[in-house]
Amino acid sequence: MLSYLRPDLLTLAAYTPHPAGAVDKGTVLDHLDTNESPYSLPKPLRLKLADTYENHLETNRYPDGGHLALKEAIAEYVNGSCGPISNGTSPKITPQQISVGNGSDELIRSLLIATCLGTGSSVLTAAPTFSMYGILAKTLGIPVVTIGRNTDKNFEIDLDAGRQAIANPNGTPVRVVWMVHPNSPTANALTPTELSWLRGIPSNVLVVIDEAYFEFSQQTVAGELAARPNWVILRTFSKAFRLAAHRMGYAVGHPDLIQTLEKVRLPYNLPSFSQAAALTALAHRNELLTMIPKMVSDRDRLTRNLRSLGTFQVWNSAANFIYLRLRPDFAGDNPEPKLGEITAAMKEKGTLIRHTGGGLRITVGTPEENDRTLSRLKAVLGN
């Protein structure tokens, strides 16, 4: 290792995107491993964006570095989509409560810089969960405290361990708690008991609630933000809004926190075309989000069909993906090699799925992709 590099990074595993390697020519490749939407933008919207690029963007000019138009559009969307806000029982979200980033990943990193970097504090996660919380913390030299989840109770968090970690830290005090609502990879939403625990966390600890799959779950804590200055919500345009290629995420929180995020983010962090895409998606959100009920219906059908195979334990999902593990009578003492073999065999047949957290995460695709998933999985299990 080069002597000027931090030695702790030597053992750090980077996030691994789509599995590398080719499949046989002529094989249909279904990307069902990263929870993207299976549907691209409708052609009229793509043509609208093409016209925007051709006639309205100046490529020799820096992007809008303040993002005001985008923040105003996001605030309008959040206010309209959150019951307590839209019906007037909670204060409306303002653009001053919003920060936008190059995907949620940039916002996660900014939150870590704003809260933990150089303080000797740690972050808390409940495994299995989104791996980037831990990866980004470790790249900044921030310790990660991990508690477990109860598989017998739909992956509910071990709250006793969470209380212990925050009240009596072993080493470094916890300054940030990361939660996904619903969780990835397990697809379960936070329960009333878990939300009650989060409400009781001391105000000197930041609670990050990642609502990347809000449009599928229709569950949000946005109405509580006014009363909880130590809470912040993360959301993304990569899932329901079909803009994964544009890397657009946003945070909603207390104005003082948002002002600090604006200080630590990189200048001109969002390309002009990505901002235009997000504004277009928000302007046409009614059209784009009409696909959500269909995807939920397809998800539930795929869940039933996966259960009918008899090989897996399949959990209910509040997101656009499904989580499953081998049943004990099929798993043996060490299920990981078998799961790895299934993942590799599915890839060879043309379907990418994610082996993570001791199980398999399968994104809901188009009806045709879902049918191929079942057909290919039956063939793999048969072999």
Summary of the structure (lengths in Angstrom):
residues: 383
radius of gyration: 21.2
end to end distance: 43.0
largest distance: 61.7
contacts: 1197
relative contact order: 0.16
helix: 45%
strand: 16%
